[in-house]
Amino acid sequence: MTLEQQIQEDIKAAMKSHDAVATAATRAIKGEILLFKTAEGGSKELTDGDVLKMIQKLVKQRKEAAEQFVAAGRQELADNEMAEAAVMEKYLPKQLSEAEVEEKVKAIIAEVGASSIKDMGKVMGAANKALAGLSDGRTISTIVKKLLTA
């Protein structure tokens, strides 16, 4: 079963159990998938990797919105955003710790043969491919920068 099919099944289950948060979160993922499929120039075929990227983007949006709601004093809205993010995160693979990311980035730097900050583009390209779904881009970028400047 593909991730897309799993999400469709989870929408049905959430609706049957009258779980409003899970229904909203899974429908948001499904909506993003449909937008991707119907976008002009977009491919109609969707891999699990594409779906994972979409879910990561949606989780990031929910967390940023929650931060803004907290800053505006709207805790109930922030709680709702964080609850949806938690439902979405169950589809993502376990995130690597910073130490684990650093180990993998060190291996990538050695593999690519990077020696200075000028090689950051090459390292980031390989790191983003290797760590797709396992860590966010900001963490990867920070670690790459730290290792190449050291």
Summary of the structure (lengths in Angstrom):
residues: 150
radius of gyration: 18.1
end to end distance: 44.5
largest distance: 55.7
contacts: 406
relative contact order: 0.10
helix: 76%
strand: 0%
